[in-house]
Every structure is written in structure tokens, then in C-alpha cells.
Amino acid sequence: MTNIISKESSNVNNSTKIPKSILITGKILQFISSNLTTLFAVKLFNTPINFKTPEREKMMAKSAKKELIFIPEIKKEIMVYTYGYSKRKVLLIHGWSGRGTQLFSIADKLLENGFMTISFDGPAHGKSSGKTTMMTEFIASAKFLEEKMGPFEIGLGHSLGGMAVLNCAKQGLQFKKIIVIGAGDIITDIITTFVNKLELNLKLVDKIKHHYYKKFNANIDDYSGSVAASGVKIPCLVIHDTEDEEVPVSCAHNIRQNLQQGELLITNGLGHSRILKDPKIISRIIEFVKPITRNEKNTANIYIIKPNFIQ
């Protein structure tokens, strides 16, 4: 079955530009030492930007039960938001430089439909501790929260959070279904884009990857979205916009191709963040997480977008 959804597009802004001072510093270090350049790039790559919480998220931030929880594996505290109360629990994971309240529109509708949500400010984000972080720390945080507050019936993640949800499902978190929105894919590609933005020699990509290999004794690409998807056996809804200015839509197709029970919803004109608040998208998410029945089909549907479907 092919079903299609769409919206008239607006111009897409480019990703945040790197300040000139950082570009100059990188070029000077590249001239002096490749090792120093690698350490400089890794620190930048692992440092999120902490934005002020917008007004639209403050209702969830105020209403939710807030608790700082220490994650032993990463030795950091994270701010956890418990929103509503139900035996049906949904774990929400935000993206890079996001917040635990960023998915408030989705959380509100989940509450209306009998769920409660657990979300958190990722390490080094929002009110959580730390200055630097990476996806492995998001995964460790989710695992610990499942032990203390789970089980979670649904896992839902945006951007890097979507990649984290896929990896959590692959590594055994007991979700029944997952949803990933605007999720990235091959980590080497993400690092390459980052090095290009720094205007540095692309040989740096391999040096950064080697740095992570020494740190984790693992190939960082093993955490890529499509690689994680290959180990996911439960139903997964993949949502992505053709005009996502942060993550190319090809990532969604690659992830979907590796899922055993995948559905793909492609939108047009919602970008990387507006998609999180769109009523039609949220309605589709609610439809997807309805109670599982014995007659539910394990089919792989592709959703594309027709003009005027989304107002």
C-alpha cells in the first residue's frame, strides 16, 4: 500500500554557520599539529549549543515532574521529565542541542490518548550536567531510565534522538514500537559534513574516527541509523521531510530499507523541526501507537506527500 502526504514548501535555511574565529583556529592548528587538530575537532563535535527554552515548551516544563538522576555509566546527572501518569509509558529522546521538553506537542497528544511520557535533557544539554557528550551517553541514559522507570511501551526520538532510539531497540530495550523523526544515518557522513563546515582537510575524518575507536574499541559507524535498524525487529515508523535542512531525506530511506517491520512517512515543507508540531504528523503517530492487535499486519508501507494534505 502506498499512501502519500504533503505540504507546500517554504525556503529552507542553511544549517548554523561555524563562527570565523573557530574556522581560523582550526586552520592554525591544522598547520601546527594533526593531533591537536583532531582533539580540537572532537571537542567541537561533542559540544552541543544550549538554547534558551522557548515559551511554547514552558507549560510542559512546568507541569512535568522534574528529577535529576545520576547515570552511573557516564557519571553525569540528567534532568528527567515525567509527564502525566499511565501504565503505558513512552520514552521521548530529543536531538542534538535540544531539550527534554522539545517534543511537547507530541507529548500532549500522547497524554490525551492514555499514555504518559518520560523524557530527559540529554547529557550536556539543558539542566543536565556536563559540557560535552555524544550519542552513546544518550543510549546509556535511556537504558538506565528503563531499569528505574520502565518498561517503555514506545520509544520516540528526533534527529540524534532517533538514532539513539534505534540503537536502544537493537540493544534490547523492551519497546513494542518505535518512531524516529528526522533521524541521521551513517556517522562517517555526519563527521565528513562537520569537517567540511570547519573547512579542514578531509583526512581529519579518519583521524576523528580513529580517536573514537580507541575510546570505545568499536567502529563508530556501528551506531549509524541504518546499521542499528538492521537489528530492530519491532514495528518502526520512520518520518522525514524532503526539505530537512539538517539531515538528508536519503537517511530515512536507508533506515527503512534495513527494518524488518518499517513504515516510511515522507513529508514536504516541514523541515527538521516544524515537523514535530504538525497536527497531521502527530495524528499519524497516535494512530501508529494504538494498542497492538493480533490482526495487525507486518507490512512495510511507504507514505509520500500529496499537496494540500497538510494545511
N, C-alpha and C positions, 0 to 999 in steps of 0.2 A: 504494500500500500504506500502510495506517495501522496503526502499531504503538504500543502505549501502555505507559508505565511509571509507578509512583507509590509514595508512602510516606505514612504518617500524619504529619500536620504537628504541629509544636510552635509555641509562641508565638514570634513574631519580634520581636527587639529593634529599637528605633529606631536610626538612624544616630547616630554620635558627635555629641554636642551641642557647640555653639560656646561656649567659656568666656564668662562675663559681661563680663570685662574687655575682651575683643575686641569684643563687641557694643557696649559703651559707647564704646570708641574709635572704632568705625565711625560711630556716630551723631554724635559730636562732630565728626569730620572732614566728615561729610555737611553739617553746619550751616556749617562754615567754607569748604570748597572741594570742588567736584565733582572736580577734577583730583587732589587729594590722596586723596580717597576712592577714586578709580579705581586709583591706584597702590597704595594700601593693600590693596584687594580683590584685585588681580592678584598681589601678593606672597603673600597668604594662599592664593590659589587654586593657586599654583605651588609651595607648600611642603608636602612630604609629612611625615607623622609617622613617625619611625623607631622601630619597636617592637623589643624585645629578641627575639632568635632563640629560639623555643620549643625545648624538649628534643627533641621529635619530629623536628625538622629537622636536629639536630646530627650525625646519622650521615652524611647526605648531605654536609653541610658539611665533615666530617672526611675522608670518603672521596674526594671530588672533588678533582681537580687545580685549584688556585686560582691565578689570574694577574691582576694589574692591567694593563689595556690602555688606552692613551691613544686617545681618539676625536678625531681632528683637527678634524672639522667642528664639534664642540661644545666643544672644548678642555677636556675633562674625562676623568678616568680612571674606568673601571668595573671592578668585580670580576667576573671571569668564572669560571664553574664548569664544568669538563669532567668528565663523569660516565660512566665506562665507556669501552669502545673498540669501534668498529664502523665500517664504511664507510657504514652507514645512520644518518645524523645527524638529530636532532630539535632544533629551536630552541624553547626554552621562554621565554616572557615573562610575568613576574608583573604584578600590578595595582598601583594606587596604594597607597603605604605598605606594599608587600610586600617580598619578598626573592627572590633567585635560587634559594633552597632551598625556597621555599614550595610548589612543585609536586612535592615529594619522592615522594609516593605514586604519582603518575603516572610520574615518572622511574624509580622502582624497577621497575615493571611493564614499562616500555619496555626497560629493560636485560635483563630476563628473556626478552624476546621479540626479542632480537637487535639492538636499537638502542643508540646512545649519545646522551646529551643534552648540549647546550650551553645554559647559562642564565647570567644575569648580574643583579647588583644594579643596578637602573636608576640613572641619574644622580641624585645627591642621595639615594639610598637605600642602606641597609646600609653596606657598606665602600667604596662608590664616592664620588667627590669631588663637591662642590657642595652648596649649601643649597637651591636651587630648581631646578625642572625642569618639563618638560611633554612631551606625547606625541611631539612632533617629535624630541626628543632620544632617546627610546626607538627611534624608527624609524631615526634616524641611526646609533645604536649597532648595531642589528640589521644594517643594510646593511654596516657596516664589518666586523662579525664574519663575514658571508657571504664577503667578499673574503678574509679572513685564515684562516677556519676551515671554510668551506663547501665544496661546496654542501650545503644542508639539504634533506633529502627531505620533512620535515614541519615545519610551523610550528604551535605551540600557544600560545595566550595566554588569560589570565584577566582579566576586567574591562577596565581600560585596556589591558592587555597584549593582549587580544583585538582591541580596536580597532587597536592597533599592528600586529598580525599581518595584519589585513585590509588596512591601508594598505600594508604591506610587499609583500603579494601583488599589490595593484593597481599598485604602483610597480616591479614586475619581479623581486622575489626569486624564485629558481627552485624554489619549493616544488612538490611533486607533489600534496599535500593539505594542508589546514589545519583546525584545530579551534579554535573560540572558545567560551569558557565565561563566562557572566555578563557579556557584553560590552555596553558602552554604545552609544548611537546618536547622536542629534542633540546637538551640542556646545552650541548655544544653550540647549537644555533643561537641560543639565548646569549651565551658568552660571546660569540662572534659579533652579534649585533651590538653588545655592550662595548667591545673593544673598538669597533668601527666608530661608535659615538665618541669614544675617547681620542679618536684619530691616531691610534697607535698601530704598530706593526702587527699583522695578524699572527705572527709567530708567537705572540703573547698568549693566544688562545690555548695552545698546547701546554704552555708553562702553567697557566692557571689550572687547567685540568690535572696536571701532574701534582700541583700543590694539594688539590682536594683528594687525589688518590693516596698521597702519603698520609693525609689527615684521617681518612676513613677506610683505607685499604680496600677501596671499591671504585669501580668506574662510575663517575658521576652521571653518565648517561643512562645507567640502570634505573635512575629515578625519573627519566623522561616520561611524559604523559602517555605516549603510545606503548612504551615498554611496560609501564605499570598496568595499562589497560589489558595487555595480553594475559595477565594473571587474575583478572576480575571476572568472576563467574556469575555475579548477580546482575539484575537489570540496571542499566545506566542510561540516563537521559543526558545527551551532550547538546549544549546550547551555545551558539556562537553567532556573531554578527559579521556580515561581509565587510562592513566598514569599521571594524575594530582597529583602532589606531595603535594599539599596544601589542596585540597578538594576532598573527595572520590566521584567517579562517581555515587555511590548509591544515592547521593543527587539529581542528575538530574532526576533519575527515580522516586524518591519520589515526586519531584516538578511536573513532567509531569503527574503523576497519579492523582494529585489534580486539574489540569487545565481543564476547560471546552472546550477550543479550543487550545490544545497543540500539538506541533511538537517537536520531540526529535532527535537531531543530535549528535551521539556518534562518536568521533574520536579516533585514536590510535597513540601515539607517538608525540603529540604536547604539552603535559604538560599543566601547568597552565597559562603560559604567551605567549609562542610561538604561541599558537592558535589565538592570537589577530592579528597576522601579516600574517597568512597563506592565500594566494590568493584564494584558493578554498573555504575556510570558508567565506571569505569576499564576494565572488561571491554569495554564498548561502544567506547571509544576505541581499545583494542588491536585489536578487530575491524575498525574503520574504517581503521586504518593498515596492515593486512596488505598484502602485495605486490599491486600493481595487475595485473589480468589483462585480456586483450583482451576477455573476455566481460563485464567489469564494466559494469553498466548506469548510465547517466547520469540516473537518476530522482531525483525530489525527494520523499523520504519524510518524513512527519510522525510524530513519536513523542510520545505523550502518556502519562500515567502511571496505571496501574491500582493500586488499593490492594493492598498486600501484595507487590508486585513486588520492592520493595527492603525488606530486613529491617532 
